């Protein structure tokens, strides 16, 4: 998985490209926790490059969202593919995350 981030106006946009699975979830989680520790803005995770999310990926997103919330920032998700959105809907995570 490739992970990049950039500042866009008043928020940090994190772009993911690849599978958010057991292999990449820890790398993503570590990246996000480091970013949240440094960033002072809200964070949008652009998931346009993600076509598969495993339960380990959902966990990593949840950990990042909790850390952002505890730091007074919001974490939202954008550009979910239909099959990824279905995983969020079926698992109930659509109501946990702000999806834009």
N, C-alpha and C positions, 0 to 999 in steps of 0.2 A: 504494500500500500504506500502511495505517495501522499504526504501531508505537507501542505504549504499554508502560510498565513500572511495576511496583509491588512493594513489599516485602510478602511474605507469610511470616510467621513467620521462619524462618532462611534464606530464599532470596529471590532476585529473580525475579519472573515477568514475562517479556516476551510480550506478546500481539501476534500478527500477524493482520492482516485484509487479504486481497487476494492477488494473484499474486506469487510469489517468482521473478521472471524477470529478464531482462537489464536491464530498466528499473528495477526496484526493488532488485536485489541489492546494488549499490554503496551505496545509501542504508542498507539493512539492515546491511551489513558495517560501515560507518562508525559507525552507531548502536551496534552491539554492541561494537566496539573501544573506543569512548568509555565505554560502560557498564562494561565489564570493567576499564578503567583506574580507574574510580571505585568500583566495588562491592567489597565485602569478603565477599560471600556466594556460594554456588553459584547457578547460573542455570538456570531452566527456561524453554524456549521453547514457549509454548502455540500450537500450529499449528491450532487448531480453526477459524480463519477462513481457512486457506490451502487452496485446492482445486487449485492447480497449482504445481509446482516445476520450474524449468529447471535445466540443468547449472550455470548461473551462480549460481543459488540454492544448489545443493549446495556449490559452491566457497565462497560467503560463509559458510555454516554451518560448513564445515571450518576456515576461517580463524579464525572466532570460537571454535570448540572448541579449536583449538591454542593460541590466546592465553589462553583461560581456563585450560587445563591448565598452561601455562607460568607462570601466576600463582597456581597452587596451588588452583584452583577447578574444579568440575565443571560441564559444560554438558550438559543433557539436553533431550530433545524430548518433548512430550506432545500427546495428542489429534490424531494424524494421521488424516486421512480415508483411506478405503480406497485411493483412486487415488494419493494421495501416498505412502502406505505401500508401494504396489506399486513406485513409482519407486525408493524406498529399497531395497527387496528386490532388484529386478532389477539395480540399479547396485552392489549390495554395501555400500551405506552403512548398512544396518541393523546390520551388525556393527561399524561404526565409531562410531556414536552410541548412547548409552544412551537407549532409547525407553521411556517409562513411560506 
